[in-house]
Every structure is written in C-alpha cells, then in structure tokens.
C-alpha cells in the first residue's frame, strides 16, 4: 500500500535507505543557529521522530489540531513536522521575520494549540498570543511538549499543513494543504525527468530557501523523501560563501530564487567556477539578460519553473526539456495532466504571443487534484479563485507558437521582493495607523537586485516643506512598520504627496499611482529608506 501521509512516506524511505543522509547542516549554518554541524541519517531521524511522536501522543496531541513551528531551517523542523504528522496534527510554519501585528493575526486565525519555537522568540509569542485572543502552549524543540486538551475531529481530517500567502485584499490567506498535496509534489519532482531527473539514493539537494515556503517544504523536502536523497539546508543565501557551501556539501542540485544569479555574477570569474558537482538548478525569476551567461560561466542549467502555493503539483510547469528558450522568462510547456488557458481582460482567449492572465487546472475528472484544499475561513475567496472551473493565478503570461509559456508580469496587487510576496493592502493598513499619516498607497517599484521594492506614497496630516523634516518623518514611518511587520514589507522608498488618486468608489487608481511613483523618482522627491530594512530576527 502506498504511503498516505508525509510521515508514512518518511518511514518507508527510512527503512529503504537507513544509512543515507536525510538532512545535512553545514558549519556556517550551524554557527548561525548555534547547533552542531553534521548529517542526520534516515535511521537516526526516524528514532528522533518516534520519540517525539510518543511525547506528543502522551501530551494529548492528535488529529484536528494545529501546531506552529518557528524553527527556521533547523533539522528540528523536520523531526517535529514528521512526528506531528504521524499523530494527525497539522503544522503551521512561521516566518521568523514576522513581528507583533503579524504574529497576533496568525496565532488567532490558525487556531493554534501550541508553538514549537527557539527560546529567543518565546517572549514575542507570549505577548502576541493574548493579543490574538488565544491561550497556547509555547515550548522549545528539545523540551517535552506541554499537555493540551485532546480534540475530537472527523476521520476525514487530512490536513498536513497551513501555509500563509499574501493576498490582494489585506491579511494573508491561509492555504489548507492536505497530505495528498505534499505526496503529489514529491512524486511530481521524482518523476518529472528531463534535465531535472532524480536518481534514487544519491541526490544531495542544497537549498537556501525557507521551510515556511512551499518550495522548500513541499518540493525540496518531499523530492528527497521520495528518492532517499539528502536535503542540505542553509540558514539563508550567503553570496560570498555560496560556492564554498556548494562544493563542501557535494550538492548535485541547487534551488534558487531570481535574486541569486545577479549577486553571484557580480563576483570576478574564477578558475573554480565549474569546480562543483551540480547537475542543475531549479527555481524561478532569473534575469533574462543573465540566464545564458550564468549557465555558460558555471556549467549547469538553471531550470525555470512555475507554481504557486495554491496550485502545488496540480499545475506545476517546468522548462526541463527543449525548447527552453533561455533568456525569455520561459517556464516550459505544460504537461503531466496540466491544463492551461490564457485570457484577456474581457475573458476571451488570448492569441499566440499575446499577454493575458494564466488560468490553470488539473486534467481529468478532478480539476483540483494536487491543489490546496481551500482558504481557511474564507469560502468566498476560495470560490472566487476557482470561478468558472479554472484557478485564477493572477499572473500575466504569453504562449509562444510552440506552446511554451513565458512570464510577463503580475496582475495581482502583490509586490514580489527577493522571493517574498508582499500584499500592498496589508502594508497600507499598518501605515495608516501611524499618527502622521492621513492617506497612503503602496505599490511595487523595480529593483535591479531584489526584483521589486516597496514604494509608499504618503499624504501627511500636515504639509512638510523642509526636506530634512521629510527625511526624518520617512525614517519614523519605516521604524513604525519595522516594529509591526516583517522587515522586507516596510517601504524602501517614501514619497510625500498632496493626494492619492482614487476612483469614484474611493479605490486607489493603481495605474495612475505608478505614474506618480515614476515622477517622484525622476524628480528626486522620494526618500530612500532601503538602508533601514535589516533582518532583525535570528
């Protein structure tokens, strides 16, 4: 019988490859986290998971509950995830960069019963829980789980995780992901073939991407579980030590974000540029002008792919076979049961090479196979996303004559900064709580390194003519945001304006706003606050 849960797949692989490494931690990451460097075999991880399962079971944890994991990319994340999954508990990975306002919302909305977190974050969580109207248990990864009231839930409960993704209407949406979602993602990667073919029992995949995102959690981790490979987790992307980490880890596969290749290409060419074991990189968003140059210099292909937290493996598309159209933002030709259509604003089908919104679904009788189950507590948003029997992606793409899909832009009001999706509406809501802000509108502005940066147009309560006072207020506003939102969501630029362009229904005219931003930049009337945006969480 095939595994039905993430834990069952892990246990099956541990029995098949007991001495293979499951997770590896390099010295640099170990130092950042204050843990030991080294590799954890599947058998050793299975023993840890078995002990944790027993602890959770005896403490009353079971089907129908959710537990938060604020553990970054530590091996403990996997041990607690697999153990909780074995007991039927859903996990909610928590971004360590979240601050008070975001933590309060997440704790309340997800209805957590407990959070496993590193000790340095316990105080933050204890303060956020009451504000979020929740009484929860908080304990460190090496502590025995606190007692909870055992829940009663229906047998059909199959929720494995709850992942939050920025929406366009304010607060992040919570995607309910069942066990089938994760199993499908792992199987897809293991069976995709072409330039991303995986070999059983030998792969070593290096990722700097966070486990609270679906790429690392659903694709990287599950692909290695499906093939008995080793996942090498970094605390984050370090450009200066990247190639040393790649060589030291003996990585055969690397995962990347579009922000990484430009940083790596800045370094002077070296005779060691191709001294590694990497067969391919897997990611999205590589700069078109650097794609071919990167592959030629470092000696392996960067395989562009497309997916969303909502689509999972139900509609993933990857350029793992010819024609790859390197340098054209091409992410491949849909296959493996994926159906796509591209539509104009009026709902009609776009012509070849005509940009339009990408709609996707799985082929066959179940259009939602492999997708997320639903948005927690928001049936209206779920129905809206699936209107007409297609999932509305909000991404603008074009289809080439040979069927290849190429990314053009984002239709959604979402800012994409260094791989993080940022809701403009969410940032606007926090900015509006500042006592000196009367009106505000937030939008993306292009950034050569990070893709997008957050730009805020602010109407202050009082006109400020003195440039020094404008700079001071801009810095105060950003500090206000940094205390309430993840650092990357704070404005990187602020322009003080007389009014925000609104429609007759008092909605922001986003198209006009972009023109205001361009004018502010050209006229040097905006304040650059990017230097204030520093990661403060460890």
VENFENQUI-V960277 format. One record per backbone hydrogen bond with DSSP energy under -1.0 kcal/mol. CO is the residue of the C=O (numbers start at 0). NH is the residue of the N-H. If there is no record, write none. Layout:
co->CO nh->NH
co->CO nh->NH
//
This chain:
co->4 nh->8
co->5 nh->9
co->6 nh->10
co->7 nh->11
co->8 nh->12
co->9 nh->13
co->10 nh->14
co->11 nh->15
co->12 nh->16
co->16 nh->19
co->17 nh->42
co->19 nh->41
co->21 nh->230
co->22 nh->39
co->23 nh->232
co->24 nh->37
co->25 nh->29
co->26 nh->30
co->27 nh->31
co->28 nh->32
co->29 nh->33
co->29 nh->34
co->37 nh->24
co->39 nh->21
co->39 nh->22
co->40 nh->44
co->41 nh->45
co->42 nh->46
co->43 nh->47
co->44 nh->48
co->45 nh->49
co->46 nh->50
co->47 nh->51
co->48 nh->52
co->49 nh->53
co->50 nh->54
co->51 nh->55
co->52 nh->56
co->53 nh->57
co->54 nh->58
co->55 nh->60
co->56 nh->59
co->58 nh->147
co->61 nh->64
co->64 nh->89
co->65 nh->112
co->66 nh->91
co->67 nh->115
co->68 nh->93
co->69 nh->117
co->70 nh->73
co->73 nh->76
co->74 nh->78
co->75 nh->79
co->76 nh->80
co->77 nh->81
co->78 nh->82
co->79 nh->83
co->80 nh->84
co->81 nh->85
co->83 nh->88
co->84 nh->87
co->87 nh->63
co->89 nh->66
co->90 nh->161
co->91 nh->68
co->94 nh->97
co->98 nh->102
co->99 nh->103
co->100 nh->104
co->101 nh->105
co->102 nh->106
co->103 nh->107
co->104 nh->108
co->105 nh->109
co->106 nh->111
co->112 nh->136
co->113 nh->67
co->114 nh->138
co->115 nh->69
co->117 nh->120
co->118 nh->121
co->120 nh->124
co->121 nh->125
co->122 nh->126
co->123 nh->127
co->124 nh->128
co->127 nh->131
co->128 nh->133
co->129 nh->132
co->136 nh->114
co->138 nh->116
co->139 nh->142
co->153 nh->156
co->157 nh->178
co->159 nh->90
co->160 nh->176
co->162 nh->174
co->164 nh->172
co->172 nh->164
co->173 nh->375
co->174 nh->162
co->175 nh->372
co->176 nh->159
co->176 nh->160
co->177 nh->181
co->178 nh->182
co->179 nh->183
co->180 nh->184
co->181 nh->185
co->182 nh->186
co->183 nh->187
co->184 nh->188
co->185 nh->189
co->186 nh->190
co->187 nh->191
co->192 nh->195
co->193 nh->196
co->198 nh->201
co->202 nh->229
co->203 nh->251
co->203 nh->252
co->204 nh->231
co->205 nh->254
co->206 nh->233
co->209 nh->212
co->212 nh->216
co->213 nh->217
co->213 nh->218
co->214 nh->219
co->215 nh->220
co->218 nh->222
co->219 nh->223
co->220 nh->224
co->221 nh->225
co->223 nh->227
co->223 nh->228
co->226 nh->200
co->229 nh->204
co->230 nh->23
co->231 nh->206
co->240 nh->244
co->241 nh->245
co->242 nh->246
co->243 nh->247
co->244 nh->248
co->245 nh->250
co->251 nh->278
co->252 nh->205
co->253 nh->281
co->256 nh->259
co->259 nh->263
co->260 nh->264
co->269 nh->272
co->271 nh->274
co->273 nh->275
co->279 nh->253
co->280 nh->302
co->281 nh->255
co->282 nh->304
co->286 nh->289
co->286 nh->290
co->289 nh->293
co->290 nh->294
co->291 nh->295
co->292 nh->296
co->293 nh->297
co->294 nh->298
co->300 nh->280
co->302 nh->282
co->303 nh->318
co->305 nh->316
co->307 nh->311
co->309 nh->371
co->310 nh->313
co->316 nh->305
co->317 nh->319
co->319 nh->194
co->324 nh->327
co->328 nh->406
co->331 nh->404
co->336 nh->362
co->338 nh->360
co->340 nh->358
co->341 nh->349
co->342 nh->356
co->343 nh->346
co->347 nh->343
co->350 nh->353
co->355 nh->396
co->356 nh->342
co->357 nh->392
co->358 nh->340
co->359 nh->390
co->360 nh->338
co->365 nh->368
co->366 nh->361
co->367 nh->370
co->373 nh->175
co->374 nh->377
co->377 nh->381
co->378 nh->382
co->379 nh->383
co->380 nh->384
co->381 nh->385
co->383 nh->386
co->384 nh->391
co->385 nh->388
co->390 nh->359
co->393 nh->410
co->393 nh->411
co->394 nh->357
co->395 nh->407
co->395 nh->408
co->396 nh->355
co->397 nh->405
co->398 nh->352
co->399 nh->402
co->403 nh->399
co->404 nh->330
co->405 nh->397
co->408 nh->395
co->411 nh->413
co->412 nh->423
co->414 nh->421
co->415 nh->451
co->416 nh->419
co->419 nh->416
co->421 nh->414
co->422 nh->426
co->423 nh->427
co->424 nh->428
co->425 nh->429
co->426 nh->430
co->427 nh->431
co->429 nh->432
co->430 nh->433
co->433 nh->436
co->435 nh->460
co->438 nh->458
co->440 nh->456
co->442 nh->454
co->444 nh->452
co->446 nh->450
co->449 nh->417
co->449 nh->451
co->450 nh->446
co->452 nh->444
co->453 nh->491
co->453 nh->492
co->454 nh->442
co->455 nh->494
co->456 nh->440
co->457 nh->496
co->458 nh->437
co->458 nh->438
co->465 nh->469
co->466 nh->470
co->467 nh->471
co->468 nh->472
co->469 nh->473
co->470 nh->474
co->471 nh->475
co->472 nh->476
co->473 nh->477
co->474 nh->478
co->475 nh->479
co->476 nh->480
co->477 nh->481
co->478 nh->482
co->480 nh->483
co->480 nh->484
co->485 nh->488
co->486 nh->489
co->491 nh->528
co->492 nh->455
co->493 nh->526
co->494 nh->457
co->500 nh->508
co->502 nh->505
co->506 nh->502
co->507 nh->509
co->508 nh->512
co->509 nh->513
co->510 nh->514
co->511 nh->515
co->512 nh->516
co->513 nh->517
co->514 nh->518
co->515 nh->519
co->516 nh->520
co->517 nh->521
co->518 nh->522
co->519 nh->524
co->520 nh->523
co->526 nh->493
co->528 nh->531
co->529 nh->532
co->531 nh->533
//
